[in-house]
Amino acid sequence: MQGLQSKIETVYGAFSDYAPRRYSCPGITGYLIGESYHLTRWQGFVPEFNCYPLNDLIEGRKSTGKDTVIEYVVEFGDVKIRMPVFTVGDFWKINGFHSSDEKGKQGWEKSDIQKILTEKIAWTTVYNWLTTVMRDGRLVENRYKETHVFANSEKYVLKVRDSPNMVLLDKGKKGSTDYNPLKEIDGLFLYDKDNISHVIVQETKSNGFSVGLDDLVENLFNPLKDIFPNSKIIYLLFNNMDSIYVGRDSKERKETFNKIRNEPTRIFKRLLEEGVGTIYFGYRFPFTRFNEFNIFLKKQQAILNNGEVDLTCKYSNGRIRLFVGDMPINILFQEEPNLWVAHPPKQ
């Protein structure tokens, strides 16, 4: 029978150091009675955020990317990474932004902001971890074109929907053109090291775990194994650190040797049996920040909706491009003589 450590190395490959480890203790502290699982690598991130008002963007009073509204800053050792997590184009992804009535204008929920930001924070962190910390290997970066097929097999198709988000499709019966959506994916990375391919599936949770493992195995991991038959499959869950660790702060986490909670342990053990590795990344910043971002972005929304910004447009080839200054904010496609459909620009 294969031992736990040997099985972890087989399933995780280059990422085996990030797997939970079993730790048995007779009860040195109240948290460590009996068998438990712990993380041996520091897998939590404490980011900084910078907010840039639209007026500053338009008038050139900032040095970061021209369409960045909220910027995310995180450090990996001595390397500081700055990445946009909310851009001008993201306003068009928020529920209620387009509404003409007053109720609709105020209709976006804090959860909309939280979802957009946490997904982008997670993707940005994982991307920079792979390119900065795990630089012994190679991240494959040439397949993230919007709406393009990322990978496929005879039975399944993995397609980029709204980069970096993807959708996994079942081709159904042979000869059918109706594909059945199986699973939406927050992010997916291909990482090669020593001629071994790793598929990292990133999922973002804002607080707590609600993971249906049977559904994940049937509709996510088994299809991915079919598409990538010679690759190791890693499930990377990005969540608030309080949902991952028993310790509520750095002192308690140190006292409990980074012990993880029961639900992360259950997910890790079950998926390991299915030949899938699980990695936990955590972020720690007050959830009140989402409320601050919500208020800030509503003020920027008012600038756009109240006409306080001059818009310019360019027409060519059946499409109208709208700009705030030199920033593209929307594209209108003429699908019929009297029908125009709006789409945000690709970020």
Secondary structure, DSSP 8 states (H G I E B T S, - for coil): ---HHHHHHHHHGGGGGGS-EEEEES-SSTT-SEEEEE--S--EE--EEEE--HHHHHHT---S-TTEEEEEEEEETTEEEEEEEEEGGGGGGSTTTT--SHHHHT---HHHHHHHHHHHHHHHHHHHIIIIISTTSEEE-S---TT-EEEE-SSEEEEEEETTEEEEEE--STT----EEEEEESEEEEEEETTEEEEEEEEE-SSS----HHHHIIIIIHHHHHHSTTEEEEEEEEEEHHHHBS-SSHHHHHHTTTBB-HHHHHHHHHHHHTTEEEEEEEE---THHHHHHHHHHHHHHHHHHTT-S-EEEEEETTEEEEEETTEEEEEEEEEETTEEEEE----
